Amino acid sequence: MEKIIKRKLKLEIEAGKANPAKVGKNLAPTGINLLQFCNQYNEITKEQSGKIIPAEITVYEDRTFDVKLKTPPASFLLKQYAGIKKGAVKPGNEIAGTITQEKLRKIAEIKLPDLNTNNVESAMKVIAGTAKNMGIQIEKD
C-alpha cells in the first residue's frame, strides 16, 4: 500500500549540525519526531561538514518521513570559491569578488543534478547569472 503524503518541505541546514531547536519551527507542525530527523540528517551529511546542504523532506500521514538531499546552493558555492563572506550590496555597481571560468565550470558540475539541464555549458550560464546578481565577476580566459 502506498503512503499518503501529508506535506513536502525544503530546509537549508548546515551539514551535520541539525538540531531540534533549528528545525523545530518548520517541522514541529508536521508531527514527525524531530530528534529522529536530526539524527538521520546529521548521519547522512557528516562527510560534508561546513557546507549548507538543502534537504527535501516528504512527510506522510503516518508521521514517517523521507529525506532527499540536494546540492549546496549556488550562492553558497560562489561565495566559497570566490573567498568572500557575502555578495555585493549593489551588484551592478560594485564587485564583491571574482572567480575563474574553471571555478565556474566546477560549480556548474556540482549543481548539474539539481538544474533543469544536462549541458554543462548551459549550467555555467545559469551559475554566471547568479554570480552577476551577487556582484561576483567572472574572469575571461
C-alpha positions, -999 to 999 in steps of 0.1 A, spaced: 0 0 0 13 34 -9 18 60 18 -3 92 17 18 124 15 9 149 41 34 176 33 66 184 14 91 210 25 126 221 19 151 232 45 187 245 42 207 233 71 244 232 77 257 196 72 259 176 104 245 204 126 208 199 126 191 201 160 155 203 172 159 240 180 169 249 145 144 228 126 115 227 151 98 258 138 94 242 104 90 205 113 71 205 146 37 212 129 41 181 107 42 159 138 74 140 129 100 130 155 124 160 154 152 141 171 149 112 147 150 137 117 181 155 131 200 122 138 192 110 103 201 143 86 234 146 106 243 110 98 239 113 60 256 148 59 285 142 83 310 138 55 301 173 41 308 193 73 309 231 68 286 231 38 249 241 36 230 211 23 193 215 14 170 187 24 137 179 7 115 163 33 84 143 24 61 138 54 35 111 53 1 107 71 15 81 95 42 106 106 70 89 89 93 108 65 118 106 37 148 129 33 163 137 -1 195 158 -1 202 184 -28 234 201 -39 246 232 -19 230 265 -31 248 282 -60 252 313 -39 270 293 -11 293 277 -37 301 310 -54 310 327 -21 331 297 -12 350 297 -45 354 335 -46 366 335 -10 341 361 2 317 363 32 288 379 13 277 392 -20 278 429 -31 253 453 -16 248 470 -50 256 442 -75 256 464 -106 279 490 -92 304 471 -70 324 438 -73 324 416 -42 349 391 -57 360 372 -88 361 336 -100 377 320 -130 360 301 -158 375 269 -144 358 275 -110 326 284 -127 327 251 -145 333 232 -112 303 249 -96 282 241 -126 292 205 -125 283 203 -88 249 219 -94 241 200 -126 219 173 -109 196 200 -95 193 221 -126 169 216 -154 197 209 -180 221 182 -187 245 205 -205 275 219 -185 277 250 -207 240 259 -200 246 252 -163 275 276 -164 253 303 -178 228 298 -150 255 300 -124 270 330 -141 237 348 -138 236 341 -100 272 353 -98 263 386 -116 234 391 -92 258 387 -62 284 411 -76 309 383 -84 328 389 -116 339 360 -138 373 363 -154 376 358 -191 401 332 -203 
